[in-house]
Amino acid sequence: MEAIFVYIAKSAVLMLLFYCAYFFLLRKETFFNSNRWFLLSGLIVSSILPLLSYTKIVWTDATQNLNTNIESALLSIPEKQNSDINWNYVILAFYGIGLLIFLLKLAIDFYSLNAIIKGKKVKQQADFKFIDTQENIAPFSYFEYIVYNSSLYTATELENIIEHEKVHSDQNHTIDVLFSRFYSIIFWFNPIVWLYKKAITQNLEFIADKEASKKLADKKVYQYTLLKITTHENCVAITNHFYQSLIKKRIVMLNKNQSKKRNSWKYYVVIPALAAFVLLFQIEVIAKERPQIVNENESNIKSVDVYKIRKNSTDAELNEIKNNLQKNHNIKFEASDVRRNSSDELTSIVVDIKKGKQRAKSVQSSDKAINEFGVLVITYKNGDKKIGIQTINDSNKESKVATSKDITAVNANTDKKNDTNLSSSDSQIIITNNPNSKTNTNVNINSFTSTKTNSDTNSNISTVVTTDSDSKTSTKITIVGEKGNIAFASPAKKNKAEGTPLVIIDGEEMPANYDLKRIDSKHIEMINIYKGEDAISRYGEKGSNGVIEIELKAGDKHNK
């Protein structure tokens, strides 16, 4: 609804711009034909230009303190205001009533016109069809039809009238009248549109008067005819009728000297104004954070490309991503298990990308619509490339879930002896799927004892996926802290000299001898692992041996 109001406001501003240019600069000039196209262009531009926009992406550095930003964002969400009246529907109903009234008036005008023309004797002459009616109405033209009452005028007056209406018919002025009429019906609430419609009709009369007077021997007789026609007030609204309430202006313009050509510069005044409108209102600036590369030395990176997959991505867009990855990076992209809801939004998709021995796979599934994610391609200065998948978590959980980066670990390896579900690739990239999905929550606590981050890097944050060998489902585990192996499987198997990690379940500290095997994997929602300084900064000396945070599903809080 807001988009409709914005469009209406922009369209009104553009129409006002063209009308002011005509009223203050062009109205008194005799460039009648040029004025005609200028006014019609104003209607077209004010209708189309607000629909066109240019998107400008501004890349910003990612915020360092993720916790603080998430909390601030949550606090800044305005509370919903309860209201019994939906003003959007009230305004829409008001507009609909007005639109219906004006459409009904238009239908009546068409009916009246048809009643005048239908069944009358038509005299064909060249491209014109003349109808001599007995009704007391002002002469008018409608496309090729010219209607008049010959009994009301002398032969000379009738000749003047017919020449005038021939100009209207020959130059298709009826199209201008109908176009401005339809536009005024659609935007009936805008007062400018009625002034604009009047300006179009007035200028058409100036054109017909000028052209007709060129073919007549006595211009004064033509002007007397204009004065005489003012006594006939009955006319059909959707036609070019000879009588107008602006007779004085028509006579003045008929006797005015031709405007000098150098005054044509006035038509170009609107161009800088239109350019300013586009720059101010039609450029949509989108701020995006630069992708944060985990476990990589930024000084060696040449470029980072992210191919976004959104909930409303079409099959054609997915195919375009596939072609671009193959063409630009020689990466194979496959999308399978694609399912959509009634709104044509993606609810399920499996993305598999391969480049040599590297492989990345993402399984996205949701009851409503998937979260945005993308294929990540890192290009190094030496020409090497690494692939991954960037995920975005839209969860409204408490801010601790945001301590994990939304970018999956690059080049996270697995111990192939203990995990038979993964391929034997030397450079396997394990990617997490949506942690909110019902199909992604099972995890074997022991399975992550064999998972390790790349020990050759200096990063302190990585994200890995653990897989349950029975159900072949996975959950998200985030490791924050020093590099190295993860060895937090069971306190009983821990080296005594190293000590046991602190276990926190749903915010509650567990005893030192707590056995993680007590938790059934199907009850786990998410696991966060903190090591080194990150663990100590959060939990003090109690976290010096590492911290394991486990969040259980909402209905399984009793399974501690």
C-alpha positions in Angstrom: 0.0 0.0 0.0 2.8 2.4 0.8 4.3 1.8 -2.6 1.0 3.0 -4.2 1.0 6.2 -2.2 4.6 6.9 -3.1 3.8 6.3 -6.8 0.8 8.7 -6.6 2.9 11.4 -4.9 5.7 11.1 -7.5 3.3 11.2 -10.4 1.6 14.3 -9.0 4.9 16.1 -8.6 5.9 15.3 -12.2 2.5 16.5 -13.5 2.8 19.7 -11.5 6.3 20.2 -13.1 4.9 20.0 -16.6 1.9 22.0 -15.9 3.9 24.9 -14.3 6.3 24.9 -17.3 3.3 25.2 -19.6 1.4 27.7 -17.6 4.3 30.1 -16.9 6.4 29.7 -20.0 4.4 28.2 -22.9 0.8 29.2 -22.4 1.0 32.5 -24.2 3.3 31.2 -27.1 1.8 30.3 -30.4 3.6 27.0 -30.7 0.3 25.2 -30.4 1.3 21.9 -32.0 4.5 21.8 -30.0 2.4 22.5 -26.9 0.2 19.6 -27.7 3.0 17.1 -27.7 4.6 18.7 -24.6 1.4 18.3 -22.6 0.8 14.7 -23.8 4.4 13.9 -22.9 3.8 15.2 -19.5 1.0 12.7 -18.9 3.1 9.8 -20.2 6.3 10.8 -18.2 4.3 11.3 -15.0 2.8 7.8 -15.5 5.9 5.8 -16.4 8.9 7.6 -14.8 7.9 6.9 -11.1 7.9 3.1 -12.0 11.5 3.3 -13.2 14.4 3.2 -10.7 18.1 2.6 -10.6 19.6 0.5 -7.8 22.9 1.7 -6.4 24.7 -0.7 -4.0 26.9 0.8 -1.3 29.3 -1.7 0.3 30.0 -1.2 4.0 32.4 -2.9 6.3 30.8 -5.5 8.6 30.2 -4.3 12.2 32.7 -5.8 14.6 30.5 -6.1 17.7 27.8 -8.4 16.4 26.1 -8.9 19.8 25.6 -5.2 20.4 24.2 -4.6 16.9 21.7 -7.4 17.2 20.5 -6.2 20.6 20.2 -2.6 19.3 18.3 -3.8 16.3 15.8 -5.7 18.4 15.3 -2.7 20.7 14.7 -0.4 17.8 11.8 -2.4 16.5 8.7 -0.3 17.1 5.8 -1.9 19.1 2.7 -2.7 17.1 0.0 -0.1 17.6 -3.4 -1.7 18.1 -6.0 0.1 16.1 -9.6 -0.9 15.2 -9.4 1.1 11.9 -7.2 0.2 9.0 -6.7 3.6 7.4 -5.2 2.0 4.3 -8.5 0.3 3.5 -10.4 3.4 4.3 -8.4 5.4 1.8 -8.6 2.7 -0.7 -12.4 2.5 -0.3 -12.7 6.3 -0.7 -10.6 6.2 -3.9 -12.7 3.3 -5.2 -16.0 5.2 -4.7 -14.6 8.3 -6.5 -13.3 6.1 -9.4 -16.7 4.4 -9.7 -18.5 7.7 -9.8 -16.3 9.1 -12.6 -16.4 5.8 -14.6 -20.2 6.0 -14.4 -20.2 9.6 -15.6 -18.0 8.5 -18.5 -20.4 5.6 -19.4 -23.3 8.1 -19.4 -21.4 10.4 -21.8 -20.6 7.6 -24.2 -24.3 6.6 -24.0 -25.4 10.2 -24.8 -22.9 10.3 -27.7 -24.2 7.0 -29.1 -27.8 8.2 -28.9 -26.9 11.3 -31.0 -25.0 9.4 -33.7 -26.9 6.2 -33.9 -29.7 6.0 -36.5 -28.9 9.4 -38.0 -28.4 10.0 -41.7 -24.6 10.1 -42.4 -23.2 12.1 -45.4 -19.7 10.8 -46.4 -17.3 13.3 -47.8 -13.6 12.2 -48.2 -12.5 11.0 -44.8 -15.3 12.8 -42.9 -18.8 11.7 -41.9 -21.3 14.6 -41.5 -24.4 14.3 -39.4 -27.0 17.1 -39.6 -29.0 16.8 -36.4 -32.2 18.6 -35.3 -31.1 18.7 -31.7 -30.1 22.0 -30.1 -26.5 21.1 -29.3 -23.1 22.8 -30.0 -21.3 21.5 -33.1 -18.7 18.8 -32.3 -16.4 16.2 -33.8 -15.7 12.7 -32.7 -13.0 10.9 -34.7 -14.3 11.1 -38.3 -17.8 12.2 -37.3 -18.8 15.9 -37.5 -22.1 16.7 -36.0 -24.0 20.0 -36.3 -27.5 21.6 -36.6 -27.5 23.5 -39.9 -30.8 25.2 -39.1 -29.1 27.3 -36.4 -26.5 28.9 -38.7 -26.1 30.8 -41.9 -24.2 29.2 -44.8 -21.0 31.3 -43.9 -21.2 30.4 -40.3 -21.7 26.7 -41.1 -18.7 26.8 -43.3 -16.5 28.3 -40.5 -17.8 25.6 -38.1 -17.1 22.7 -40.4 -13.6 23.9 -41.2 -12.9 24.1 -37.5 -14.2 20.6 -36.8 -12.3 19.2 -39.8 -9.1 20.2 -38.2 -10.1 18.4 -35.0 -11.0 15.3 -36.9 -8.0 15.3 -39.3 -5.5 15.7 -36.5 -7.2 13.0 -34.3 -7.7 15.4 -31.4 -10.3 13.0 -30.0 -7.5 10.8 -28.9 -6.0 13.6 -26.8 -9.4 14.3 -25.3 -10.1 10.7 -24.3 -6.5 10.2 -23.0 -6.7 13.2 -20.7 -10.2 12.1 -19.7 -9.1 8.6 -18.7 -6.1 10.0 -16.9 -8.3 12.5 -14.9 -10.5 9.6 -13.9 -7.7 7.5 -12.6 -6.1 10.4 -10.7 -9.4 12.1 -9.9 -8.3 13.1 -6.4 -5.4 15.2 -7.8 -6.5 18.8 -8.5 -3.6 19.3 -10.9 -5.0 16.7 -13.3 -8.2 18.7 -13.9 -6.2 21.9 -14.7 -4.0 19.8 -16.9 -7.0 18.4 -18.8 -8.4 21.9 -19.3 -5.0 23.0 -20.7 -5.0 20.2 -23.2 -8.5 20.9 -24.4 -7.8 24.7 -24.6 -4.7 24.1 -26.7 -6.6 21.9 -29.1 -9.0 24.7 -29.7 -6.1 27.1 -30.4 -4.8 24.6 -33.0 -8.2 24.2 -34.8 -8.8 28.0 -34.8 -5.4 28.7 -36.3 -5.6 26.1 -39.0 -9.3 26.9 -39.9 -8.6 30.6 -40.2 -5.9 30.0 -42.8 -8.6 28.5 -45.1 -11.2 31.2 -44.6 -11.4 34.4 -46.5 -12.6 36.6 -43.6 -11.1 36.0 -40.2 -13.5 38.6 -38.5 -16.5 36.5 -39.7 -14.9 33.5 -38.0 -14.6 35.4 -34.8 -18.3 36.5 -34.9 -19.2 32.9 -35.4 -17.3 32.0 -32.2 -19.3 34.6 -30.3 -22.6 33.3 -31.7 -21.9 29.7 -30.8 -21.7 30.8 -27.1 -25.5 30.9 -26.9 -25.6 27.1 -27.4 -24.5 25.6 -24.1 -25.4 22.0 -24.7 -22.5 19.8 -25.6 -21.1 16.3 -25.3 -18.3 16.1 -22.8 -16.1 13.5 -24.5 -16.0 15.3 -27.9 -14.2 18.2 -29.5 -17.1 20.7 -29.4 -17.0 24.1 -31.0 -18.3 26.0 -28.0 -15.9 26.6 -25.1 -16.1 28.9 -22.2 -12.7 30.3 -23.2 -13.9 32.2 -26.3 -12.1 35.4 -25.3 -8.8 33.6 -25.0 -9.3 31.9 -28.4 -10.0 35.3 -30.1 -6.9 36.8 -28.4 -4.7 33.9 -29.5 -6.2 34.0 -33.0 -5.0 37.6 -33.4 -1.6 37.2 -31.7 1.6 37.4 -33.8 3.6 34.3 -34.3 6.0 33.6 -31.5 9.7 33.9 -32.3 11.6 30.6 -32.8 14.2 31.5 -30.2 11.5 31.1 -27.5 11.5 27.4 -28.1 14.2 27.1 -25.4 11.4 27.1 -22.9 10.6 23.4 -23.8 13.9 22.3 -22.5 13.5 23.8 -19.0 11.9 20.5 -17.8 14.9 18.4 -18.7 17.2 19.4 -15.8 14.2 19.2 -13.5 13.5 15.7 -14.6 17.2 14.8 -14.2 17.0 16.2 -10.6 13.9 14.1 -10.0 15.6 10.9 -11.0 18.7 11.6 -9.0 16.7 12.5 -5.9 13.9 10.0 -5.9 14.6 7.2 -8.5 18.0 6.0 -7.3 17.5 3.4 -4.7 20.6 3.1 -2.5 21.1 -0.3 -0.9 23.7 -0.7 1.8 25.3 -4.2 1.9 28.0 -5.5 4.2 31.1 -6.8 2.5 31.4 -10.6 2.9 33.5 -11.5 5.9 36.0 -14.1 4.9 36.8 -16.6 7.6 40.2 -18.4 7.9 41.7 -16.4 5.1 44.4 -13.7 4.8 42.7 -10.7 3.2 46.0 -9.4 1.8 46.1 -12.3 -0.6 42.5 -12.0 -1.8 41.9 -10.3 -5.1 38.1 -10.4 -5.1 35.0 -11.9 -3.4 31.9 -12.7 -5.4 28.6 -13.6 -3.8 25.7 -15.0 -5.9 22.6 -14.4 -3.8 19.7 -16.8 -3.7 16.6 -15.3 -2.2 13.2 -16.6 -1.3 11.7 -15.1 -4.5 14.5 -16.2 -6.8 13.0 -17.6 -10.0 14.1 -20.7 -12.0 15.5 -18.3 -14.6 17.6 -16.5 -12.0 18.9 -19.8 -10.7 19.9 -20.8 -14.2 21.6 -17.4 -14.6 23.7 -18.1 -11.5 24.6 -21.5 -12.8 25.7 -20.0 -16.2 27.7 -17.2 -14.5 29.5 -19.5 -12.1 30.5 -21.9 -15.0 31.5 -19.0 -17.3 33.4 -16.8 -14.8 34.8 -19.3 -12.4 34.5 -22.8 -14.0 32.3 -23.9 -11.0 29.6 -26.5 -11.4 26.3 -25.4 -9.8 23.4 -27.7 -9.3 20.0 -26.9 -7.6 17.7 -29.7 -6.7 14.7 -30.5 -4.5 13.2 -27.0 -5.4 9.8 -26.5 -3.9 7.7 -23.3 -3.7 4.6 -22.2 -1.8 1.5 -20.6 -3.1 3.2 -17.2 -3.2 5.9 -18.7 -5.5 8.5 -18.4 -2.7 11.2 -21.0 -2.2 10.5 -23.3 0.7 13.1 -25.9 -0.1 16.3 -26.0 -2.2 19.5 -28.1 -2.2 22.5 -26.3 -3.7 25.6 -28.3 -4.6 28.7 -26.5 -6.0 31.9 -28.2 -7.2 35.3 -27.0 -8.4 38.0 -29.6 -8.7 38.3 -31.3 -5.3 36.4 -28.5 -3.5 32.7 -29.0 -2.8 30.1 -27.0 -1.0 26.5 -28.1 -0.3 23.6 -26.2 1.4 20.2 -27.7 2.3 17.6 -25.0 2.8 14.2 -25.9 4.1 11.4 -24.0 5.9 7.7 -24.2 6.5 7.2 -20.7 5.1 10.1 -19.4 3.0 13.9 -19.9 3.1 16.3 -17.3 4.4 18.6 -15.6 1.9 21.9 -17.3 1.2 24.5 -17.2 -1.5 27.4 -18.9 -3.3 30.7 -17.5 -2.2 33.7 -17.4 -4.6 37.1 -16.2 -3.3 39.6 -15.3 -5.9 43.3 -14.9 -4.9 45.9 -12.8 -6.4 47.7 -15.9 -7.6 44.6 -17.0 -9.5 43.5 -19.7 -7.1 39.8 -19.9 -6.1 37.9 -21.2 -3.1 34.2 -21.8 -2.9 31.7 -21.7 0.0 28.2 -20.7 0.9 27.2 -17.6 2.8 24.1 -18.1 5.0 22.0 -15.4 6.7 20.2 -16.1 9.9 16.9 -14.2 10.3 16.0 -15.8 13.7 14.5 -13.6 16.4 16.0 -15.6 19.2 18.0 -13.9 21.9 21.2 -12.2 20.9 23.5 -15.1 21.8 22.6 -16.9 18.7 24.1 -14.1 16.7 27.6 -14.7 18.1 28.2 -17.0 15.2 29.1 -15.5 11.9 26.6 -15.9 9.2 29.4 -17.0 6.8 30.3 -20.6 6.7 33.8 -21.8 7.3 36.0 -22.0 4.3 38.0 -25.2 3.8 36.8 -26.8 7.1 38.2 -30.4 6.9 36.9 -33.6 8.5 38.5 -36.6 9.9 37.6 -39.2 7.3 38.2 -42.2 9.7 35.4 -41.2 12.0 32.9 -39.7 9.5 31.8 -42.0 6.7 29.0 -39.6 5.5 31.5 -37.2 3.9 33.4 -37.6 0.7 37.1 -38.3 0.6 37.9 -35.0 -1.0 41.1 -33.3 0.3 39.4 -29.9 0.4 35.9 -30.5 1.6 33.8 -27.5 2.6 31.0 -28.4 5.0 28.1 -26.0 4.9 25.3 -25.5 7.5 21.7 -25.5 6.5 18.9 -23.5 8.1 19.0 -24.0 11.9 15.4 -23.2 12.2 14.3 -26.0 10.0 12.6 -29.0 11.6 14.7 -31.4 9.5 18.0 -30.1 10.6 18.2 -30.5 14.4 19.5 -34.0 15.0 23.1 -34.3 16.1 25.3 -37.0 17.5 27.2 -35.4 20.4 30.3 -37.6 19.7 30.3 -36.8 16.0 31.9 -33.4 16.5 34.9 -34.8 18.4 36.4 -35.6 15.1 35.7 -32.3 13.4 38.5 -29.7 13.3 39.1 -26.3 11.7 42.0 -25.6 9.4 45.1 -25.4 11.7 47.1 -23.3 9.3 45.0 -20.2 9.7 44.8 -17.5 12.3 41.0 -17.0 12.4 39.2 -17.4 15.6 35.7 -18.0 14.3 34.4 -20.9 12.2 31.2 -22.8 11.6 31.0 -26.5 10.9 28.2 -29.0 10.5 27.9 -32.3 12.3 26.0 -35.2 10.9 24.0 -37.9 12.5 25.0 -41.2 10.8 21.6 -42.7 11.4 19.3 -39.9 10.3 21.8 -38.2 8.0 20.6 -34.8 9.3 22.7 -32.0 10.6 22.8 -29.1 13.0 24.9 -25.9 13.3 27.9 -25.8 15.6 29.8 -22.5 16.0 33.4 -22.5 17.3 34.7 -19.1 18.6 38.2 -18.9 19.9 41.7 -20.2 19.3 42.4 -22.4 16.3 42.9 -26.1 16.7 41.0 -29.3 17.2 37.7 -29.6 19.0 37.9 -32.1 21.8 34.8 -31.5 23.8 33.1 -34.8 23.5 32.9 -36.1 27.1 34.6 -34.9 30.3 35.6 -38.4 31.1 37.7 -38.7 28.0 39.4 -35.3 28.5 43.1 -35.0 29.4 43.2 -34.2 33.1 45.9 -31.7 32.6 43.8 -29.7 30.2 40.7 -29.7 32.5 37.1 -30.0 31.4 35.0 -27.4 29.5 32.2 -25.5 31.1 28.8 -26.8 30.0 25.9 -24.4 29.8 22.5 -25.8 28.8 19.7 -23.2 28.1 21.7 -20.6 30.2 22.1 -23.0 33.2 25.6 -24.0 34.3 26.0 -27.8 34.5 28.2 -29.7 37.1 31.8 -30.3 36.2 31.2 -34.0 35.8 28.2 -33.5 33.5 28.1 -36.2 30.8 27.0 -34.8 27.4 25.8 -38.2 26.4 22.8 -37.8 28.6 21.3 -35.5 26.0 19.4 -37.1 23.1 20.5 -35.6 19.9 16.9 -35.0 18.7 16.3 -32.5 21.5 19.2 -30.1 20.4 18.4 -26.9 18.6 21.9 -25.3 18.5 25.5 -25.7 19.9 27.9 -22.8 20.4 31.5 -23.6 21.4 33.8 -20.9 22.8 37.6 -21.3 23.3 40.5 -19.2 24.6 39.9 -15.5 25.2 36.3 -15.5 23.9 35.4 -18.1 26.5 37.1 -16.3 29.3 35.6 -12.9 28.3 32.1 -14.4 28.6 32.4 -16.6 31.6 35.6 -15.6 33.4 38.1 -18.1 34.7 35.4 -20.8 34.6 35.6 -20.7 30.9 39.4 -21.1 30.7 39.1 -24.7 29.5 36.4 -23.8 26.9 32.7 -23.5 27.0 30.0 -25.5 25.4 26.6 -23.8 25.1 23.7 -26.0 24.2 20.2 -24.7 23.4 17.4 -27.3 23.5 14.2 -27.2 21.6 11.3 -25.3 23.2 9.4 -28.4 24.1 12.4 -30.3 25.4 13.7 -28.1 28.2 13.1 -30.9 30.7 15.6 -33.2 29.0 18.7 -31.9 30.8 
